[in-house]
Amino acid sequence: MTKSTIAALANEALDAFWEVVVRHNPEAKTGDLSPLTTVKLTIAAENAIKEWIWANVPSSDPDARSSGGDHE
């Protein structure tokens, strides 16, 4: 899976995440989050997606699964 596909999946997943946060906090007037936290959250989401795919999606490359979990 390409980096751009992983990034697109993370963006879609984070949109859903924020929809839930907003739904549970209707009194919020803005959606501010610091740039640093935004970057960290995006990186964490992308890494989680890569790990999930590595652990759960069968690979056509048998060497990919035996790489000791290096899914970057």
C-alpha positions in Angstrom: 0.0 0.0 0.0 1.4 3.4 -0.9 2.1 6.2 1.4 -0.5 8.4 -0.2 -3.1 5.6 0.3 -2.2 5.3 3.9 -2.4 9.1 4.3 -5.9 9.1 2.7 -7.1 6.3 5.0 -5.8 8.2 8.0 -7.5 11.4 6.9 -10.8 9.6 6.5 -10.5 7.8 9.8 -9.5 11.0 11.6 -12.5 12.8 10.1 -14.8 10.1 11.6 -12.9 10.4 14.9 -13.5 14.2 15.1 -17.2 13.8 14.1 -17.6 11.6 17.2 -15.7 14.1 19.4 -17.8 17.0 18.1 -21.1 15.1 18.5 -20.3 14.5 22.2 -19.3 18.1 22.8 -22.0 20.2 21.1 -21.1 23.2 23.2 -17.7 23.6 21.5 -17.5 26.7 19.4 -14.3 25.9 17.5 -12.2 22.9 16.6 -8.8 24.2 17.6 -5.9 21.8 18.1 -2.2 22.7 18.2 -0.2 22.1 15.0 2.2 19.8 17.0 -0.7 17.6 18.3 -2.2 17.5 14.9 1.0 16.2 13.3 1.5 13.7 16.1 -2.1 12.4 15.8 -1.8 12.1 12.0 1.5 10.1 12.4 0.0 7.9 15.0 -3.0 7.2 12.9 -0.8 6.3 9.8 1.4 4.1 11.9 -1.6 2.3 13.4 -3.0 1.7 9.9 0.3 0.3 8.7 0.5 -2.0 11.7 -3.1 -3.1 11.4 -2.6 -3.9 7.7 0.7 -5.7 8.4 -1.0 -7.8 11.1 -4.3 -8.5 9.4 -4.1 -8.3 5.6 -2.5 -11.4 3.9 0.5 -10.3 1.8 1.4 -11.8 -1.5 5.0 -11.3 -0.6 6.0 -14.1 2.0 9.1 -12.1 3.0 7.0 -9.1 4.1 5.5 -11.1 7.0 8.8 -12.4 8.2 10.4 -9.0 8.5 10.0 -8.9 12.3 7.1 -6.5 12.3 8.9 -3.7 10.4 5.8 -2.3 8.7 7.1 1.2 7.8 
